[in-house]
C-alpha cells in the first residue's frame, strides 16, 4: 500500500559501451594527473638533487628558512654555512633551497 513496486528496465546492448568508456575515462584522468602533478614534481626533485650535488666550498646559498650565507665546510649530508663573521651554523644539505649568484651577500 505504501511501497511502490520497482520494475527492472531492459537497457539493451549499452552495457559493453559503458564499461569501455569508463575505462577510457579513468586512463584519461590518470594521464592528466601524471602530466599536471607527478611529472613536474619529479622534474623539480631532479633539479634540486643536481643542485645539492654541485655545491662547493665558497658558494653563497639561501636556506629553506630564509638564512643566507657562504658554505665553509661540506660533508656528505651536512654543510657549515657562515652567516656572518664568526657565526657558523651546521645544517643538513637538504635545508639548502637555492644557490645565490656570486657576491649577492655583499650587495645586501
C-alpha positions as a printed NumPy array, in Angstrom:
array([[  0.   ,   0.   ,   0.   ],
       [  2.756,   2.498,   0.879],
       [  5.584,   0.988,  -1.191],
       [  5.523,   1.154,  -4.96 ],
       [  6.724,  -1.787,  -6.997],
       [ 10.101,  -1.356,  -8.7  ],
       [ 10.404,  -2.889, -12.147],
       [ 13.705,  -3.571, -13.904],
       [ 14.095,  -1.905, -17.25 ],
       [ 15.686,  -3.606, -20.195],
       [ 18.695,  -1.451, -21.227],
       [ 19.621,  -3.223, -24.438],
       [ 23.261,  -3.545, -25.599],
       [ 24.535,  -0.345, -23.924],
       [ 26.377,  -2.168, -21.127],
       [ 29.523,  -3.018, -23.111],
       [ 29.957,   0.536, -24.379],
       [ 29.512,   1.918, -20.885],
       [ 32.279,  -0.289, -19.449],
       [ 34.726,   0.632, -22.217],
       [ 34.027,   4.338, -21.884],
       [ 34.574,   4.249, -18.115],
       [ 37.965,   2.547, -18.604],
       [ 38.965,   5.142, -21.206],
       [ 37.851,   7.916, -18.838],
       [ 39.969,   6.513, -15.976],
       [ 43.044,   6.2  , -18.225],
       [ 42.488,   9.786, -19.413],
       [ 42.208,  11.075, -15.847],
       [ 45.433,   9.283, -14.865],
       [ 47.226,  10.795, -17.877],
       [ 46.064,  14.295, -16.911],
       [ 47.114,  13.718, -13.299],
       [ 50.537,  12.493, -14.432],
       [ 51.262,  15.438, -16.72 ],
       [ 49.906,  18.117, -14.38 ],
       [ 51.104,  16.902, -10.967],
       [ 53.544,  13.989, -10.965],
       [ 55.87 ,  14.881, -13.847],
       [ 56.615,  18.492, -12.756],
       [ 57.288,  17.321,  -9.192],
       [ 59.756,  14.694, -10.412],
       [ 61.497,  17.328, -12.548],
       [ 61.782,  19.656,  -9.536],
       [ 63.268,  16.844,  -7.427],
       [ 65.882,  16.095, -10.115],
       [ 66.882,  19.765, -10.303],
       [ 67.174,  20.011,  -6.506],
       [ 69.271,  16.844,  -6.319],
       [ 71.609,  18.129,  -9.048],
       [ 71.929,  21.484,  -7.266],
       [ 72.779,  19.801,  -3.936],
       [ 75.37 ,  17.56 ,  -5.589],
       [ 77.068,  20.515,  -7.28 ],
       [ 77.564,  22.502,  -4.051],
       [ 81.131,  23.501,  -3.309],
       [ 83.031,  25.408,  -0.67 ],
       [ 82.601,  29.177,  -1.088],
       [ 79.132,  29.045,  -2.695],
       [ 76.604,  31.542,  -1.388],
       [ 73.354,  29.818,  -0.518],
       [ 69.884,  30.515,   0.795],
       [ 68.261,  28.017,   3.151],
       [ 64.649,  26.921,   3.343],
       [ 64.229,  29.056,   6.474],
       [ 65.475,  32.193,   4.7  ],
       [ 69.011,  32.381,   6.092],
       [ 71.721,  33.372,   3.618],
       [ 75.398,  32.615,   3.953],
       [ 78.563,  31.162,   2.469],
       [ 79.491,  27.483,   2.625],
       [ 82.669,  26.947,   4.637],
       [ 82.65 ,  23.182,   5.093],
       [ 80.968,  20.435,   3.084],
       [ 80.298,  16.787,   4.063],
       [ 78.083,  14.073,   2.599],
       [ 74.93 ,  15.076,   4.488],
       [ 75.904,  18.252,   6.342],
       [ 77.236,  21.697,   5.441],
       [ 78.631,  24.507,   7.54 ],
       [ 77.279,  27.896,   6.491],
       [ 78.905,  31.136,   7.629],
       [ 76.082,  33.597,   8.239],
       [ 78.325,  36.452,   9.374],
       [ 81.825,  36.908,  10.718],
       [ 82.464,  34.349,  13.494],
       [ 78.97 ,  32.849,  13.16 ],
       [ 78.886,  29.432,  11.505],
       [ 75.881,  27.141,  11.502],
       [ 75.957,  23.42 ,  10.705],
       [ 72.877,  22.145,   8.89 ],
       [ 71.679,  19.354,   6.643],
       [ 72.228,  19.675,   2.907],
       [ 68.511,  19.236,   2.308],
       [ 67.873,  22.549,   4.114],
       [ 69.533,  24.481,   1.276],
       [ 66.915,  25.888,  -1.062],
       [ 68.966,  27.807,  -3.638],
       [ 72.455,  28.749,  -4.7  ],
       [ 72.805,  32.514,  -4.976],
       [ 74.841,  34.356,  -7.632],
       [ 78.364,  35.396,  -6.606],
       [ 78.698,  38.494,  -4.388],
       [ 74.999,  38.565,  -3.539],
       [ 75.739,  38.798,   0.169],
       [ 77.938,  41.859,  -0.33 ],
       [ 75.179,  43.714,  -2.154],
       [ 72.609,  43.145,   0.592]])
